[in-house]
Amino acid sequence: MSDNDNQDTPPERLSIDPRSEHFDADVLQRGVGIRFKDRVRTDIEEYSIPEGWVRVQAGKTVDRKGRPLTIRLNGPVEAWFEDLGENAPVAKAG
């Protein structure tokens, strides 16, 4: 993969939680589209393309510190930068 490809597709793993090692504000600011099990999702907290999972909030449930509880769902994950338009390169496993 060339450097240009890396700039055109999101990272293989990304989190919206600033405490996570997979958090990247610059990437998130560009806007990342996620397709999980052939459905575009806007409620993803974290994803991993090579491991094939997403993490979503479990309703309105929170932990002792007031942070939302999340559940992990397994399945095919695809990600793309929304700022590149409809024909943006898609990062996916395989």
N, CA, C and O atoms as a DFTB+ gen file, in Angstrom:
376 C
 N C O
     1  1       0.841      -1.180       0.000
     2  2       0.000       0.000       0.000
     3  2       0.887       1.245       0.000
     4  3       1.822       1.335       0.795
     5  1       0.612       2.172      -0.854
     6  2       1.416       3.390      -0.915
     7  2       0.914       4.409       0.104
     8  3      -0.164       4.244       0.675
     9  1       1.701       5.464       0.328
    10  2       1.299       6.512       1.253
    11  2      -0.009       7.160       0.820
    12  3      -0.831       7.530       1.659
    13  1      -0.202       7.297      -0.492
    14  2      -1.425       7.896      -1.004
    15  2      -2.642       7.053      -0.627
    16  3      -3.696       7.599      -0.300
    17  1      -2.503       5.718      -0.670
    18  2      -3.598       4.834      -0.278
    19  2      -3.943       5.023       1.194
    20  3      -5.118       5.023       1.562
    21  1      -2.922       5.183       2.041
    22  2      -3.158       5.364       3.467
    23  2      -3.925       6.646       3.748
    24  3      -4.691       6.701       4.710
    25  1      -3.739       7.675       2.934
    26  2      -4.447       8.928       3.128
    27  2      -5.874       8.848       2.592
    28  3      -6.726       9.646       2.981
    29  1      -6.136       7.905       1.715
    30  2      -7.457       7.795       1.095
    31  2      -8.397       6.841       1.814
    32  3      -9.604       6.875       1.574
    33  1      -7.874       5.991       2.689
    34  2      -8.718       5.065       3.436
    35  2      -8.463       5.228       4.933
    36  3      -7.336       5.503       5.345
    37  1      -9.507       5.060       5.749
    38  2      -9.356       5.180       7.208
    39  2      -8.480       4.060       7.766
    40  3      -8.233       3.063       7.087
    41  1      -8.010       4.225       9.003
    42  2      -7.201       3.178       9.622
    43  2      -8.014       1.894       9.823
    44  3      -9.245       1.921       9.829
    45  1      -7.305       0.770       9.988
    46  2      -7.983      -0.519      10.172
    47  2      -8.744      -0.587      11.497
    48  3      -9.691      -1.363      11.633
    49  1      -8.329       0.224      12.469
    50  2      -9.026       0.251      13.759
    51  2      -9.109       1.700      14.223
    52  3      -8.132       2.444      14.142
    53  1     -10.284       2.096      14.710
    54  2     -10.497       3.472      15.129
    55  2     -11.541       3.516      16.236
    56  3     -12.496       2.739      16.233
    57  1     -11.351       4.435      17.186
    58  2     -12.278       4.615      18.299
    59  2     -12.630       6.091      18.438
    60  3     -11.808       6.956      18.138
    61  1     -13.852       6.385      18.894
    62  2     -14.229       7.773      19.152
    63  2     -13.937       8.169      20.600
    64  3     -14.148       9.325      20.969
    65  1     -13.459       7.243      21.423
    66  2     -13.151       7.499      22.831
    67  2     -11.747       8.091      22.959
    68  3     -10.771       7.425      22.612
    69  1     -11.623       9.329      23.448
    70  2     -10.297       9.965      23.559
    71  2      -9.324       9.203      24.459
    72  3      -8.115       9.405      24.347
    73  1      -9.809       8.343      25.340
    74  2      -8.925       7.563      26.225
    75  2      -8.318       6.345      25.518
    76  3      -7.374       5.739      26.026
    77  1      -8.851       5.993      24.364
    78  2      -8.403       4.806      23.642
    79  2      -7.110       5.079      22.879
    80  3      -6.886       6.187      22.393
    81  1      -6.265       4.056      22.780
    82  2      -5.044       4.175      21.976
    83  2      -5.372       4.245      20.485
    84  3      -4.512       4.612      19.684
    85  1      -6.598       3.902      20.102
    86  2      -7.012       3.908      18.700
    87  2      -7.786       5.176      18.322
    88  3      -8.378       5.251      17.246
    89  1      -7.775       6.167      19.213
    90  2      -8.430       7.452      18.963
    91  2      -7.524       8.315      18.095
    92  3      -6.319       8.391      18.334
    93  1      -8.099       8.963      17.090
    94  2      -7.345       9.875      16.228
    95  2      -8.276      11.010      15.813
    96  3      -9.103      10.849      14.916
    97  1      -8.133      12.161      16.474
    98  2      -9.030      13.295      16.239
    99  2      -8.986      13.769      14.792
   100  3     -10.020      14.122      14.225
   101  1      -7.788      13.780      14.186
   102  2      -7.681      14.258      12.806
   103  2      -8.470      13.375      11.840
   104  3      -9.137      13.874      10.933
   105  1      -8.387      12.066      12.042
   106  2      -9.132      11.131      11.188
   107  2     -10.633      11.300      11.401
   108  3     -11.398      11.345      10.438
   109  1     -11.050      11.394      12.656
   110  2     -12.475      11.534      12.955
   111  2     -13.046      12.835      12.402
   112  3     -14.208      12.884      11.997
   113  1     -12.235      13.883      12.384
   114  2     -12.699      15.166      11.884
   115  2     -13.035      15.107      10.391
   116  3     -13.896      15.847       9.916
   117  1     -12.357      14.231       9.659
   118  2     -12.643      14.074       8.228
   119  2     -14.008      13.433       8.001
   120  3     -14.624      13.642       6.957
   121  1     -14.477      12.664       8.958
   122  2     -15.733      11.936       8.813
   123  2     -15.477      10.557       8.250
   124  3     -14.976      10.424       7.134
   125  1     -15.814       9.531       9.007
   126  2     -15.598       8.145       8.583
   127  2     -16.953       7.460       8.461
   128  3     -17.718       7.397       9.423
   129  1     -17.239       6.951       7.272
   130  2     -18.456       6.180       7.055
   131  2     -18.187       4.718       7.374
   132  3     -17.113       4.204       7.063
   133  1     -19.145       4.047       7.989
   134  2     -18.987       2.639       8.369
   135  2     -20.150       1.837       7.808
   136  3     -21.313       2.205       7.976
   137  1     -19.823       0.739       7.142
   138  2     -20.831      -0.225       6.711
   139  2     -20.549      -1.500       7.488
   140  3     -19.445      -2.041       7.435
   141  1     -21.562      -1.977       8.214
   142  2     -21.436      -3.199       9.008
   143  2     -22.549      -4.142       8.589
   144  3     -23.727      -3.797       8.673
   145  1     -22.181      -5.320       8.142
   146  2     -23.148      -6.308       7.648
   147  2     -24.043      -5.695       6.564
   148  3     -25.266      -5.824       6.610
   149  1     -23.419      -5.031       5.598
   150  2     -24.101      -4.435       4.448
   151  2     -25.096      -3.339       4.809
   152  3     -25.999      -3.048       4.025
   153  1     -24.945      -2.720       5.993
   154  2     -25.819      -1.622       6.394
   155  2     -24.960      -0.464       6.892
   156  3     -24.089      -0.667       7.738
   157  1     -25.188       0.742       6.385
   158  2     -24.445       1.914       6.841
   159  2     -24.905       2.246       8.256
   160  3     -26.102       2.370       8.518
   161  1     -23.932       2.388       9.172
   162  2     -24.248       2.651      10.577
   163  2     -23.640       3.984      11.000
   164  3     -22.549       4.345      10.559
   165  1     -24.345       4.706      11.850
   166  2     -23.838       5.978      12.367
   167  2     -23.641       5.929      13.877
   168  3     -23.301       6.944      14.486
   169  1     -23.849       4.760      14.495
   170  2     -23.772       4.637      15.949
   171  2     -22.559       3.845      16.426
   172  3     -22.573       3.309      17.535
   173  1     -21.519       3.764      15.614
   174  2     -20.339       2.963      15.940
   175  2     -19.415       3.735      16.878
   176  3     -19.057       4.879      16.598
   177  1     -19.031       3.113      17.985
   178  2     -18.092       3.710      18.940
   179  2     -16.646       3.358      18.574
   180  3     -15.737       4.169      18.749
   181  1     -16.448       2.145      18.067
   182  2     -15.113       1.660      17.703
   183  2     -15.289       0.541      16.687
   184  3     -16.305      -0.155      16.684
   185  1     -14.279       0.374      15.816
   186  2     -14.332      -0.728      14.857
   187  2     -12.950      -1.306      14.638
   188  3     -11.939      -0.649      14.883
   189  1     -12.919      -2.562      14.165
   190  2     -11.691      -3.220      13.738
   191  2     -12.007      -3.976      12.458
   192  3     -12.782      -4.932      12.464
   193  1     -11.397      -3.536      11.355
   194  2     -11.663      -4.169      10.070
   195  2     -11.059      -5.572       9.998
   196  3     -11.769      -6.505       9.625
   197  1      -9.760      -5.768      10.343
   198  2      -9.189      -7.111      10.202
   199  2      -9.804      -8.143      11.147
   200  3      -9.883      -9.323      10.806
   201  1     -10.241      -7.707      12.335
   202  2     -10.845      -8.644      13.285
   203  2     -12.341      -8.799      13.048
   204  3     -12.959      -9.705      13.608
   205  1     -12.938      -7.934      12.230
   206  2     -14.345      -8.052      11.860
   207  2     -15.324      -7.803      12.985
   208  3     -16.188      -8.640      13.249
   209  1     -15.205      -6.655      13.663
   210  2     -16.159      -6.313      14.715
   211  2     -16.330      -4.811      14.836
   212  3     -15.480      -4.028      14.412
   213  1     -17.468      -4.427      15.434
   214  2     -17.748      -3.040      15.796
   215  2     -18.214      -3.031      17.245
   216  3     -18.696      -4.037      17.765
   217  1     -18.062      -1.885      17.881
   218  2     -18.550      -1.700      19.252
   219  2     -19.589      -0.582      19.206
   220  3     -19.322       0.506      18.696
   221  1     -20.785      -0.863      19.746
   222  2     -21.884       0.107      19.771
   223  2     -22.382       0.273      21.196
   224  3     -22.194      -0.604      22.039
   225  1     -23.016       1.402      21.453
   226  2     -23.552       1.672      22.780
   227  2     -24.718       0.748      23.066
   228  3     -25.550       0.498      22.194
   229  1     -24.781       0.234      24.303
   230  2     -25.843      -0.680      24.719
   231  2     -26.981       0.124      25.346
   232  3     -27.086       0.217      26.569
   233  1     -27.816       0.693      24.509
   234  2     -28.941       1.489      25.001
   235  2     -28.470       2.718      25.760
   236  3     -27.504       3.370      25.365
   237  1     -29.153       3.027      26.845
   238  2     -28.788       4.194      27.655
   239  2     -28.030       3.780      28.908
   240  3     -27.817       4.603      29.798
   241  1     -27.621       2.524      28.991
   242  2     -26.925       2.004      30.155
   243  2     -25.535       2.621      30.287
   244  3     -24.805       2.756      29.305
   245  1     -25.179       2.998      31.532
   246  2     -23.859       3.565      31.799
   247  2     -23.172       2.792      32.917
   248  3     -23.824       2.111      33.707
   249  1     -21.837       2.905      32.974
   250  2     -21.096       2.249      34.043
   251  2     -21.036       3.150      35.280
   252  3     -21.668       4.206      35.315
   253  1     -20.275       2.728      36.293
   254  2     -20.193       3.487      37.549
   255  2     -19.633       4.889      37.359
   256  3     -19.909       5.782      38.161
   257  1     -18.860       5.085      36.317
   258  2     -18.248       6.396      36.078
   259  2     -19.065       7.243      35.102
   260  3     -18.632       8.324      34.702
   261  1     -20.239       6.754      34.723
   262  2     -21.114       7.515      33.845
   263  2     -20.822       7.366      32.361
   264  3     -21.424       8.055      31.537
   265  1     -19.897       6.468      32.011
   266  2     -19.584       6.232      30.595
   267  2     -20.556       5.196      30.034
   268  3     -20.961       4.277      30.746
   269  1     -20.930       5.338      28.767
   270  2     -21.868       4.383      28.171
   271  2     -21.273       2.975      28.098
   272  3     -20.094       2.807      27.787
   273  1     -22.089       1.981      28.384
   274  2     -21.669       0.598      28.192
   275  2     -21.795       0.266      26.717
   276  3     -22.714       0.733      26.044
   277  1     -20.873      -0.538      26.216
   278  2     -20.900      -0.904      24.804
   279  2     -20.921      -2.414      24.659
   280  3     -20.515      -3.151      25.558
   281  1     -21.404      -2.858      23.505
   282  2     -21.360      -4.280      23.172
   283  2     -20.617      -4.430      21.854
   284  3     -20.617      -3.538      21.006
   285  1     -19.991      -5.575      21.713
   286  2     -19.231      -5.859      20.496
   287  2     -20.047      -6.779      19.600
   288  3     -20.543      -7.817      20.038
   289  1     -20.179      -6.379      18.332
   290  2     -20.897      -7.160      17.339
   291  2     -19.913      -7.633      16.280
   292  3     -19.087      -6.853      15.806
   293  1     -19.995      -8.905      15.908
   294  2     -19.083      -9.469      14.918
   295  2     -19.723      -9.513      13.541
   296  3     -20.910      -9.802      13.398
   297  1     -18.904      -9.216      12.522
   298  2     -19.376      -9.259      11.148
   299  2     -18.449      -8.448      10.263
   300  3     -17.512      -7.819      10.754
   301  1     -18.702      -8.457       8.956
   302  2     -17.844      -7.711       8.027
   303  2     -17.985      -6.197       8.220
   304  3     -19.089      -5.669       8.355
   305  1     -16.829      -5.517       8.229
   306  2     -16.781      -4.075       8.453
   307  2     -16.077      -3.413       7.268
   308  3     -15.033      -3.885       6.817
   309  1     -16.649      -2.324       6.771
   310  2     -16.022      -1.512       5.730
   311  2     -16.025      -0.068       6.201
   312  3     -16.972       0.369       6.854
   313  1     -14.962       0.685       5.874
   314  2     -14.868       2.086       6.287
   315  2     -14.346       2.937       5.141
   316  3     -13.555       2.469       4.322
   317  1     -14.790       4.186       5.084
   318  2     -14.324       5.118       4.060
   319  2     -14.399       6.529       4.631
   320  3     -15.115       6.788       5.598
   321  1     -13.643       7.439       4.010
   322  2     -13.698       8.841       4.391
   323  2     -14.859       9.504       3.678
   324  3     -14.943       9.470       2.450
   325  1     -15.753      10.106       4.443
   326  2     -16.926      10.752       3.864
   327  2     -16.566      12.010       3.079
   328  3     -17.311      12.412       2.185
   329  1     -15.429      12.640       3.401
   330  2     -15.065      13.877       2.701
   331  2     -14.549      13.630       1.280
   332  3     -14.278      14.582       0.547
   333  1     -14.412      12.367       0.888
   334  2     -13.946      12.046      -0.467
   335  2     -15.095      11.806      -1.436
   336  3     -14.859      11.531      -2.612
   337  1     -16.330      11.906      -0.966
   338  2     -17.484      11.768      -1.855
   339  2     -17.964      10.339      -1.996
   340  3     -17.554       9.451      -1.249
   341  1     -18.841      10.130      -2.968
   342  2     -19.500       8.841      -3.135
   343  2     -18.578       7.740      -3.650
   344  3     -18.822       6.566      -3.374
   345  1     -17.541       8.081      -4.380
   346  2     -16.644       7.062      -4.929
   347  2     -15.357       6.925      -4.125
   348  3     -14.310       6.589      -4.679
   349  1     -15.430       7.183      -2.828
   350  2     -14.253       7.106      -1.960
   351  2     -13.747       5.669      -1.879
   352  3     -14.551       4.737      -1.879
   353  1     -12.410       5.467      -1.809
   354  2     -11.876       4.117      -1.621
   355  2     -12.349       3.557      -0.282
   356  3     -12.409       4.276       0.716
   357  1     -12.680       2.275      -0.272
   358  2     -13.217       1.615       0.925
   359  2     -12.160       0.696       1.521
   360  3     -11.549      -0.104       0.813
   361  1     -11.949       0.817       2.838
   362  2     -11.059      -0.090       3.550
   363  2     -11.894      -1.260       4.041
   364  3     -12.881      -1.069       4.751
   365  1     -11.497      -2.482       3.660
   366  2     -12.222      -3.673       4.103
   367  2     -11.258      -4.840       4.190
   368  3     -10.171      -4.813       3.614
   369  1     -11.672      -5.864       4.917
   370  2     -10.824      -7.058       5.093
   371  2     -10.757      -7.839       3.798
   372  3     -11.692      -7.846       2.997
   373  1      -9.636      -8.489       3.618
   374  2      -9.534      -9.376       2.489
   375  2      -8.682      -8.830       1.450
   376  3      -8.489      -9.464       0.413
